Amino acid sequence: MTERTTRKLIGSIDVDAGLVAVGDPCYTTGRDASSAVESWLDYCRRIESAGLHDPHQYVQPYEHEGASLVVSTLYGDGSYPVYAEVDSRGQIHSITVEFGDSEEEEG
């Protein structure tokens, strides 16, 4: 049986590159992971070489899948709310970043 969760606003993501990345931080910083980048410029070069042209395209800017996902936002730069599905014990089951208002998209 699946436990019931509640949707809760947990914060926001401020975007200044028109992109959001989700992944394990050890793959983006430091020298302990084989796929870690040396700098922000290196990270951007990996994204560019992966061809992020489609605004709905997911990009793996590392040597193996699963290290990170990168996706462009609906409106570019801005501050976007982040919601979590939280169970009765306070454990997070999922997160959602909302890039746009669903009512605006329909109209």
Phi, psi and omega in degrees: 000132180279132180286143179289138178240162178240138178278130185221133174289122183248355179156200178215161176245121176271124186247129179232004178240002183073011183227152172234135178244140176234128179174177178284123183302335181293343178272351180250344180223163177080175183244010184272349180249140184297337182258005183298147177267155180277331184202171176299322179299318177298318178299313180297321178296320178295320178295314180298317181292337177281347175081054178281088179245325179278127184296349179251009185277135174266140182235136173257097184277028181229177182286343178225148179293149177097349180286322181194151171242140177232133179219143176282154180275166182293320184244013180082222183293153178154189178244125187240132181289147178240125180247151177236147169266113188243135179271182184295340177269359180087008180277137181276126178265328178197162173233153177225130173257123181264115181270345180200161178279125183300330178291322177296320182294326181286328186274000000 
